[in-house]
Amino acid sequence: MLAAMSGGVDSAVAAALAVEAGHDVVGVHMALSRDRDQFRTGSRGCCSIEDAGDARRAADVLGIPYYVWDLSERFEDTVVADFLAEYEAGRTPNPCVRCNEHIKFEALLDKATALGFDAVATGHYAQIVTRESTAPDGGVRAVRELHRSPNDAKDQSYVLAVAGPERLARAMFPLGGFATKDEVRAEAARRGLSVSAKPDSYDICFVADGDTRGFLRDRLGSRPGEVVDVEGQVVGEHDGAYAFTVGQRRGLALGRPAADGKARYVVDVRPATNTIVVGPAELLSVDRIAGEKALWFDDVLPGPAGAGAVAPDADGWFDAEVQVRAHGAAVPARVRAAGSTDLEVALTAGPLRGVAAGQSLVVYRGTRVLGQATVARSWRAR
């Protein structure tokens, strides 16, 4: 088994648990930055030169082989390129989702499989539940389900949903049963792992200083344009529409206040005209969402293999919950698969605010992940 070791406490403990479970484990650190001199800034950034050293020391303590795989070119060409292209198109990407899709559960997993490893263990907080499913012909097969972690604060099932059923079959999440991060740190300390007190990384790993707007400006250049209200009146200027996202309030620098004196938010980004549209908060509330590039996990929708976990009505709708932000709440909805790659969502417990094209939408039933899609558009039914 290959253990992906980022240099943090979670992946180190995951590797340790895989060793203790009797697996023949090899540790691998993914070098994702083209800047070999990049260092962490406190809790910002990951996969830096310090992280590689921390991962090596953890592997030494565990007594397992350790290697560094340079995936920086693949990371730049997929995750970073997607990040820039999505913002440039007026959409809001989630680079952690794309990293799981293109790097951890594509480049890393495929290379591990080619080298003969049967699975990849990571330090993600999520659970895999295996159960038996009976097909209409009476045959029984094993189905692997992706579920939330009992650690609500750290649950990562949202960003893992993009892995899909085939890649889930070759993944292992040893931290799935831990209810708190303190438990994981205690496990690390008990094993003598020096990363037991290392701070968690957060924000965008390749924007180590946290200045996303500055990163975009450096890569995409200055593109001055207008900020207009919903009536089309110019109320300000900007340095690039790509630096704004639906729901944003800060950094607008509006020269003209709203007539009612209320705060205004970005309600639309129009890359074709390099224009930002601002309006009142109520325009951000939506109760309909269309998703694209949808994927469903095994044994969810009715099909030849079995009845499926959901039972759509005559029009194809079924009850579920949807989540559109990594740390947002899942809300009740009616969901319908529209063709093979799209889905439709009707929120049933009130509108959501600030749903932007490009965000990942994950469909749940309870703790189980049913499927995932990318938000194409959102609107208010009335």
N, C-alpha and C positions, 0 to 999 in steps of 0.2 A: 504494500500500500504506500502511496505517496502522501506525505503530509505537507500541505502548503503552509509555510512558516513566514509570516509577515514581519516578525520581530517583536510582536506584541504578546501580551499575556494570554489572550484567548487562543491564538494558534499554537502557542507553546504547550498549554494545558491540553488542547485537543490532540496534539501529537503524543503527549505523555499518556493520555487515556487510550489511544490506539495501540501504543506499545504494550501497555498493561493488559489490553484485551487479547494479546497474543499475536497481533499482526506483525509481519515483517515490514518495518517502516523505514522509509527514506525521506529525509527532510529536504525541501526545496524552497528557496527564497526567490521570488520574482523581482528582478531588477526592472523597474518600469520607467525610470527617469533617464532621459538622454544626458542630463547634467550629472556627471559622476561626482561632482563636488556638492550636490544638493544636500542640505542638512535639514532636519526637523526644526520648526519654530515652536517650541513648547509642545502643545498638543496638535499642532497643525502639520499636515504632511504625513506621508507614510512611504514605505519602500525606499527609504533613504539609505545612505551609507551607514548611518548609526543603526538603523533597523536590521541591515544585513549582518552587522556584527552581533547584535543581540540575538538574532535567530541562530547564528553559528554557535554562540555560547550555550543557548538552550539545547541545541542538538548534541553538543559535547556532554552536557549533564545527562541527557537521556541515553547517550551511547549509541546514537544512530548516525548513519552516513548523512552528509550534508552537501548540497550543491546550490549554486546560484545560476538561474536560467535568465538570460538576457531577453526579455520580451518587450524592451523599450520601443523598438520600431513598430511592433504590432500594436502596442498601446497607443502610440502617437497616431498611427494610421486609422485606428478604429475609435477608441474612446475620446481622445482629444479632438480628432477630426470631426466626429459626430457632435461633440460639445459646441465647437465653433460653428458648424453648419446649421445646427438647430437654432442657436441664438441668432445667427444671421438671417434665418428664415422666419424670425418672429415667434419661435416656439420656446418652450422651457424644458430643457433636457434634464435627466437625472444621470450623471456620469457613473454613479455607483451601480445602477442597473445595467448600464452598458458595459461596465468592467466585468460584472458577473457574467454577462452574456458572451462577450467577445474574448475575455482574457481567462478568467478562472474556470468557466465551464465551456470553453471552446479551445483556445490555444493551449492552456495548461492541461486540461483534461484529455484532449486529443493526443498531445505529445506523451502524456503519461500512459495512455492506452497503447500507443505505438511501441512504447518501450517495455510493455508487458505488465504494467501495474493494473490491478483489477479494480481499484477505486482511488478516489482522492478524498482525503479528510481535511476539512477546514474548520476554522474557529467561529463559524457563524452560529448565531443563536436561532435555531429552528429545529424542528423535530421531523423525522421520517417515521411514519407508521406503516407497517406492512400488515395487510389483511388478506383474507381469501375472498375471491369473487367468483360467483357461480354464473356461467354463461347460460343462455337459453337452451343450449344442447346438453346441459348438465355438467359440462366440463368445469373444473375448478383451477384457478390460477392465482398467483400472488400479485397484488396491486400495492405499489408504493405510493403513499400519500404524503404531501408536504403539509405540515401543520405549524402553527405558531409556537414559539417558545413560551414556557411558563413565566419567563422573565419579560413582563410586558414592556419594561423600559428599554430593553435591549433587543427585542424581537426583530429579526431580519428576514422574515418570510416574505415581506413586501419586495425587497430587492432580489430575492432568490427566485421569485415566481417566474422570471424570464428564462430560467434554466430549462423548463419544460420537462416532460416525463422521461424522455430518453436519457438526458444527462443526469437527471435525478437518480436514475438507476445505478449510476456509477459514482454517486456522492455519499459522503458520510459526515454527519455533524455530531461529534462526540459531546458537545456542550448542550445538546438538546434538552437534557433533563434539569439543568441548573436554573434555579428560580431567581438568583441574584448574582451580581458581579462580584460581590464580596466572597461568595462561595468559591468562585473561580480563582480569585486572588489568593485565598487561603490554600487551595490545592497547589497553586504555583509555589507558595512559600514553603509548604510542607515538602515539596520535592527539591527545594534548594534552587529554584529558577530565579535568576536575578531580575527578571522582568515583572515580578509579582506586584511591585508598586508603580510600574511604568504607567504614565497617563495615557488615556485612550486618545486615539487620533480622531479628528472630526473635520468637518468641512470638506472641500474638494482637495484631494491629495496632491494634484499637480498645480494647485494654486496655494503654495505653502504659506504665503503671507496673508491669505484671506482676502486679497483685493481682486475679486472676480472682475469688476468693471475694468480695472487697470490691465488685467490679463487679456481681456477681450480687446481693449484698445490697442495694446501692443501687437496683438496678432492680426486684427482686422483694420486697424488704422482709424483716424478721425473722420467721421462722416456727419458733419453738422446738419441738423434738420429742425423741423418745427414740432412743437407740442400744441395740439389743438383740443378744444372742448368738443362735446358731442354735437354742438351746433356748427362746428367747423371754424370757430373763431380762434386765431392764434393767441395762445396764453403763455408761451414760453419757447425756449430753444433747448436742443440737446446736442450731444457730441457723437451720437450714434444710436439709432433705434435698437440695435442689437443688444444694448446694455440694459434693456428694460423688459419686464415681464408682467403679465396680467396680474393685477392685485397689488402691485408695488405702490408705495406711498412716498417712501423716502427718496431723496435725491432728485426730485422733479424740478426744483428751483423755478416755480411758476411766478411769472411777473405780474399776473392779474388774479386776484382772489375770486372765488366763486361768488355769484350774486347772493346766495343764501349764507355765505360765510362758512359752509361746511367743508370738511376735508375732501380732496379729490384723489382718485386712484387711477392707475393705468387700467383702462378697460379694453384697449385694443392696441396691437402693435402691427403696423402696416409697412413691411419691409420694401414693398414695391415703390412706395412714395417716401420712404424713410421718415414716416410720421408716427408720433405717439399720440394716442387719443386718451384723454382723461375725463373722468366723470364721477358722479356720486357713488357711494358704497353700494347702494341698492342695485346698481347695474352689474355688480359682480356676482349676484346670486343666480344660480342656475339649478334646474331640476332635470335636465336631459343631457346626456353625454353620448357621443358616438366614438367608438374605439376602432382602431385599425391594427393590422398585424397581430390578430388575436391568436393565442394558443391555449389549449385546454389540457388539463392533466388527465392521466389514464383513468378510465371508468367514471368520467364525470357526465358527459353527454350520452344519451341513448345511442347505441350502435350495435354492430354485429357481435361485439365481444360481450355485451351484457346490457342490462337495463339502464345503467348509469346512476350516478348519485342524485341527479336532479330529474324531476318529472315535469317537463314543460307542458303548458296548457295547449289548447288547439292552435293558438297563434304563435307558439314557440317561447312564451315568457315563463320564467320561473323566479321564485323568491330567493334572494341571497343578500349579501352585504358587499359593498364596494369601498375601496380605500384608494385615494389619489395622491397621498403624500406618505413619505417613509415613516413619519412620526405622527400622522394624522389618525383620526378615528375611522373605523369602518362604519358605514351608515347603511340602513335598510334600503333595498332597491328591488326593482323588477329588472331582470336581465334577459336578453335574447341574443342568441348567436345569429348573425346576419351573414349568411354565406359561410365560406370556409375560413375567412380571415378578418371578418369584422364582427362587432357586437354593438348592441344598443342598450342603454341604461336609462331607466326611469326611476328617479329617487322618490321614495314613498314616505319619508319622515320629515319632509321639508327640504329646502334648497341648500346647496353647498355654495361657498363663496370662493371666488378666485380660482376656478378650475381652468388651467391653461393647456392649450395644445402642446403636445410633446411630453406631458407628464405620463408616468406609468399608472395604469389603472389595474388593480388586482381585485379579483372576485373571490369572496370567501363564503363559506357556510360554517358558522361557528369558528373553530380554530383551523379548519381545513382550507387550503388554497385550492380553488377550482380552476382558475385560469387567469390570464393576464393579457393586457392590450395596451396600446399607446393611444392616449387621448388625441382624437383628430379635431373635434370641436365640441363646444358645449353651449347650451342656450336655455332660455326660460320658455316653458311651454305656452304660457299666456303672455 
